Amino acid sequence: MTSSKNILSSDVEIKGKLRFSNDLIIDGRIEGEVNSEGDLTVGENAQIVGDIKTRSVVVFGKVQGNITVTDRCELKQNAELHGDVVAGKLAIEEGAAFMGASTVGAPAKISTPKASSPSTPSSGPSQGSSSDGGPK
């Protein structure tokens, strides 16, 4: 079974929501939201104004909007991104322009360690912790 890559060439302009299933290469202009469970490549001639929500994205062109991907976001050498990124992995090549905030990694790994209940200081004898001074 072969997976086909769909291509929107540089002379294509779309205004509105764009949805696709597998892989898409955009080299044209999009104004609106891009949604997919597949992989998106933003070509070097591409201009996207709107949010991108896909499995992964590789940006060679210009994006003005937030990018949310479940897997990987790559900003290539001449890419320009004006917006925030939420991704499992983020790669930014030298020469790429990124103006925004990034949240990288699985949120589950950021959570605090599990404890039975928050303990109050000096509530009893310490168990397994070192003395205040520590080794000198």
C-alpha positions in Angstrom: 0.0 0.0 0.0 1.6 3.3 -1.1 0.9 6.6 0.7 0.5 9.4 -1.7 1.7 12.9 -1.1 -0.7 15.6 -2.1 0.8 18.9 -3.4 -0.7 22.4 -3.5 1.6 24.2 -5.8 2.7 27.9 -5.5 -0.2 29.2 -7.7 -2.8 27.9 -5.3 -4.6 30.2 -2.8 -7.1 28.9 -0.3 -9.2 30.9 2.2 -11.0 28.8 4.8 -10.4 25.6 6.7 -8.2 22.9 5.2 -8.4 19.3 6.2 -6.4 16.3 4.8 -5.7 12.7 5.9 -2.2 11.6 4.9 0.6 13.8 3.8 0.4 17.3 2.3 2.9 19.6 0.7 1.8 23.3 0.6 3.7 25.7 -1.6 0.9 28.2 -2.1 -1.0 30.6 0.2 -3.4 29.5 2.8 -5.6 31.8 5.0 -7.3 29.7 7.6 -6.9 26.7 9.8 -5.0 23.6 8.7 -6.1 20.4 10.4 -4.9 16.8 9.9 -3.7 13.6 11.6 -1.0 13.4 8.9 2.2 15.2 8.1 2.4 18.7 6.6 5.3 20.2 4.7 5.2 24.0 4.3 7.2 24.7 1.1 9.7 27.5 0.6 7.2 29.6 -1.4 4.3 28.9 1.0 2.6 31.5 3.2 0.2 30.3 5.8 -1.9 32.7 7.9 -3.7 30.6 10.5 -3.2 27.9 13.0 -1.8 24.5 12.1 -2.8 21.3 13.9 -1.2 18.2 12.5 0.8 15.1 13.6 4.0 16.7 12.3 5.1 19.7 10.3 8.3 20.7 8.4 8.4 24.5 7.7 10.5 25.9 4.8 8.3 28.9 4.2 6.3 31.4 6.2 3.7 30.7 8.9 1.8 33.3 10.8 -0.2 31.5 13.5 0.2 28.8 16.1 1.5 25.3 15.4 0.2 22.4 17.5 1.6 19.0 16.6 1.5 15.7 18.4 4.9 14.6 17.1 7.6 16.8 15.6 7.9 20.4 14.4 10.9 21.3 12.2 11.8 24.9 11.2 14.2 24.8 8.3 17.0 27.3 7.4 14.9 30.1 5.9 11.6 29.4 7.6 9.7 32.2 9.4 7.2 31.5 12.2 5.3 34.2 14.0 3.3 32.2 16.6 3.5 29.7 19.4 4.5 26.1 19.1 3.3 23.1 21.1 5.1 19.9 20.0 6.5 16.6 21.2 9.8 17.5 19.6 11.1 20.8 18.1 14.0 21.3 15.8 15.1 24.8 14.6 17.9 25.1 12.0 20.3 28.0 12.0 18.9 30.8 9.9 15.2 30.1 10.8 13.2 33.0 12.3 10.9 32.1 15.3 9.0 34.7 17.1 6.8 33.1 19.8 6.7 30.8 22.7 7.3 27.0 22.6 6.1 24.1 24.7 8.0 21.0 23.9 7.7 17.5 25.3 4.9 15.4 26.7 2.9 17.2 29.4 2.7 14.0 31.5 6.5 14.2 32.1 6.1 17.7 33.5 3.7 16.6 36.3 4.9 16.6 39.9 5.9 13.3 41.5 3.1 11.4 43.2 2.8 11.9 46.9 0.2 10.7 49.4 -0.4 14.2 50.7 1.6 17.4 51.0 3.6 17.3 54.2 4.1 20.2 56.5 7.6 21.0 57.6 8.7 19.7 61.0 5.6 17.5 61.3 7.6 14.7 62.8 10.9 12.8 62.5 12.4 12.9 59.0 12.5 9.7 57.1 15.4 9.1 54.8 16.3 12.7 54.2 19.8 14.1 54.9 20.5 16.7 57.6 20.2 20.4 56.8 23.9 21.0 56.5 24.8 18.1 54.2 28.4 16.9 53.6 31.0 19.7 53.8 
